[in-house]
Amino acid sequence: MEQIVNLPKTKRGQATLEKICQSAEILFYQKGYSNTSIVDITNLSGIALGTFYIYFKDKYLLYKYLLLRYSHQIRKEISDATKDLKTRKEKEREGLRTFLKYTRENKQSYNIIWESLYVDKNLFKDYYDTFAERYSIGIIESQQAGEVEDYDPIVISYFLMGVSNFIGLKYVMFDDDNTDFEKIVDQVIDILDKGLFLK
């Protein structure tokens, strides 16, 4: 398996890696992956070109590393926010609210994650497949506890990720007006709880 990043062991090295990542995020967000060069990234980072190659073999692996970071950060924030909640409904409500908050604070993550579909379709697929597989673990536990209907947990995971992603697109990326997420989250959970179709 190819090594994605050479993780530093010193605080100075960690700070340099973070500069590279933050600069790449800014440039990928502003210019896109294809229009951003390693020289652009190192110039914005204020580091020598050769320093980049201490950490990454190429721009593609840096991009892949950012995707892995987003996946880890999002899952960790949701896990931290929901760890003391008891029911699946409570976890889904808080999980959606936390996801929207994260994307508002890290708007570049949306662009970079979704652009991966065009950079390398497998990156996009792997990002969401991995997310869904981990999501489905909690879904299965909730099914076993009798809280969630016995549908395919991967279908449920993709369904819920789809809801979160497009609610985020609408209320974070399209409507950049500091929308109050609480009413939106409540509506989403109400739809999930009661169902969409009238009997």
Order of alpha helices (4+ residues) and beta strands (2+ residues): alpha-alpha-alpha-alpha-alpha-alpha-alpha-alpha-alpha
